[in-house]
Amino acid sequence: MSQGLQIGIVAQRTGLSVDAIRFYEREGLVSAPVRSEGGFRLFQAEDIEEFQFIQSAQELGFSLDEIRELLALRNGAPKPCLHVEQLLEKKLASVRHKMAVLQGLEAKLRKAQGQCQEALRTKRTQQKADCPVLEEIVSGSDAGRQK
């Protein structure tokens, strides 16, 4: 039987948890490793490369389905660069949309913060119910329910 690395060692080398490694195996992102006579998973160097690839792809924001697709491309699909470029374009569009949403949220939060600062400066917040942001949130949620 060939020598291999047990799951704990793979976890140390990749920075993944043992549970994450098992999860990737269950999800079919990596092939099931051979097992020792005692039933221990025995991983090879190529498996560590696959785990590192998966980690890097996740850091770029790819979903598990997208990673599965990238792994298939990496492992021999014809003209993989064209397909990868298309996946990247979709991912960039998604990131740009999320950034726009977050920038809108940031503007709303800055406005609310300014309202609080103004209320504190003018000492209009003597009582608990005098916060203009809390009043706006309540009136905003009432408007949302009436629609």
Secondary structure, DSSP 8 states (H G I E B T S, - for coil): ----B-HHHHHHHH---HHHHHHHHHTTSS---EE-TTS-EEB-HHHHHHHHHHHHHHHTT--HHHHHHHHHHHTT-SSHHHHHHHHHHHHHHHHHHHHHHHHHHHHHHHHHHHHHHHHHHTT---SGGG-HHHHHHHHHHHHHHH-
